[in-house]
Amino acid sequence: MDKNMIAPCGLNCAICSEALRKDSPCVGCRNDGYKSEYCTNLCKIVKCEIRKTLPDGFCNKCPQYPCREIVEKECWYANAYPMIESLIGNLSFIRENGIEKFLQREMDRWTCSHCGSVISVHDGICCGCGKKYGNYPYNYPSKYH
């Protein structure tokens, strides 16, 4: 896991289905290179001028945190996909434990227990072997089930 793949909102771009594509994968909103249509043109958080002035670029340092965009995205990721991901929870963990511990937690959470590849947050399927996750209690993959 790469800290440049942790979005300003707290999402881990490395577990996004767009980043896991074999052809033209999205490089995440903090990196230069190909980005998905959503990350390039639709995400209001990436385009936020206030966020660009924050020391580490994470939204939880903003005086308007949590803004409407964060709350809407939090609700979406908690309800729309088979794997639960929490922007607010991630940012809180980073603030309390640091980015390195967060990256280790993410590696543990999103690594397939069968083949060691990455599990997509969007469909709960390992990009390496196709193992399906997401029907387990608390929606945690790997060592958490």
C-alpha positions in Angstrom: 0.0 0.0 0.0 1.2 3.4 -1.0 0.4 6.6 1.1 -0.1 8.5 -2.1 -3.0 6.2 -2.8 -4.9 7.5 0.3 -7.3 10.1 -1.0 -7.8 13.4 0.9 -11.2 12.2 2.0 -9.6 9.1 3.6 -10.5 6.5 1.0 -7.9 4.1 -0.1 -7.7 4.5 -3.9 -5.7 1.3 -4.2 -8.8 -0.8 -3.4 -10.9 1.0 -6.0 -12.0 -1.1 -9.0 -10.7 1.6 -11.3 -7.2 1.3 -9.8 -7.4 -2.5 -10.0 -8.1 -2.5 -13.8 -5.5 -4.3 -15.9 -5.7 -1.7 -18.7 -5.2 1.9 -17.8 -5.6 1.7 -14.1 -6.4 4.9 -12.2 -3.4 6.1 -10.3 -5.4 7.8 -7.5 -6.3 11.4 -7.0 -2.9 12.3 -5.4 -0.7 11.0 -8.3 0.0 12.2 -11.8 -1.2 10.0 -14.6 -4.5 8.4 -15.8 -7.4 9.0 -13.5 -10.9 7.7 -13.8 -13.7 10.0 -15.0 -15.0 10.4 -11.5 -11.6 11.4 -10.0 -10.8 13.7 -12.9 -14.1 15.6 -13.3 -16.7 14.7 -10.8 -15.2 14.4 -7.3 -15.8 17.7 -5.5 -13.3 16.8 -2.8 -10.4 16.6 -5.2 -11.3 20.0 -6.6 -11.8 21.6 -3.2 -9.7 24.7 -2.8 -9.7 24.6 1.0 -8.3 21.1 1.0 -5.4 22.2 -1.2 -4.2 24.6 1.6 -4.2 22.0 4.4 -0.7 20.9 5.6 -1.1 17.1 4.9 -4.0 17.5 2.4 -6.4 15.4 4.5 -9.9 16.7 4.8 -10.2 16.2 8.6 -7.9 19.2 9.1 -10.4 21.5 7.3 -12.5 23.9 9.4 -15.6 22.8 7.5 -15.0 19.0 8.2 -17.1 17.0 7.8 -18.5 18.8 4.8 -21.6 17.7 2.9 -19.4 15.9 0.3 -17.6 13.9 3.0 -20.9 12.9 4.7 -22.5 11.9 1.4 -19.5 9.8 0.4 -19.4 8.2 3.9 -23.0 7.2 3.6 -22.4 5.9 0.0 -19.4 3.7 1.0 -21.2 2.4 4.1 -24.3 1.3 2.1 -23.7 0.9 -1.6 -21.0 -1.8 -1.7 -20.5 -5.2 -0.3 -17.4 -4.1 1.6 -17.7 -1.4 4.2 -15.3 1.5 4.0 -15.4 4.6 6.2 -13.8 7.8 5.2 -14.4 9.4 8.6 -13.1 6.2 10.4 -10.0 6.1 8.2 -9.2 9.8 8.8 -9.7 9.3 12.5 -7.4 6.2 12.5 -4.7 8.1 10.5 -4.9 11.1 13.0 -4.6 8.8 16.0 -2.1 6.2 14.8 -0.3 7.7 11.8 -0.2 6.9 8.1 2.2 3.9 8.4 0.0 2.0 10.9 -3.0 2.9 8.7 -1.3 1.5 5.6 -0.5 -1.7 7.5 -4.1 -2.0 8.6 -5.2 -1.5 5.0 -2.8 -4.2 3.8 -4.2 -6.6 6.3 -7.8 -5.7 5.5 -7.7 -5.7 1.7 -5.3 -8.6 1.0 -6.9 -11.8 -0.2 -6.4 -14.6 2.2 -6.3 -17.1 -0.8 -3.8 -15.5 -3.2 -2.5 -12.3 -1.6 -3.9 -9.9 -4.2 -6.1 -6.9 -3.5 -9.8 -7.1 -2.9 -12.0 -4.4 -4.5 -14.1 -2.3 -2.2 -16.7 -1.9 -5.0 -17.6 -5.5 -5.6 -15.8 -7.5 -2.8 -13.9 -9.6 -5.4 -10.2 -10.3 -5.3 -8.5 -8.9 -8.5 -6.1 -11.9 -8.5 -8.1 -15.1 -8.0 -11.7 -13.9 -8.1 -12.6 -15.0 -4.5 -15.7 -13.2 -3.3 -15.7 -11.4 0.0 -18.4 -9.2 1.5 -20.9 -11.8 2.9 -19.0 -12.2 6.1 -19.8 -10.5 9.4 -18.7 -6.9 9.5 -17.6 -7.2 5.8 -13.9 -7.6 6.7 -11.7 -9.8 4.5 -8.5 -11.6 5.3 -7.6 -12.3 8.9 -10.8 -10.6 10.2 -13.0 -13.6 9.4 
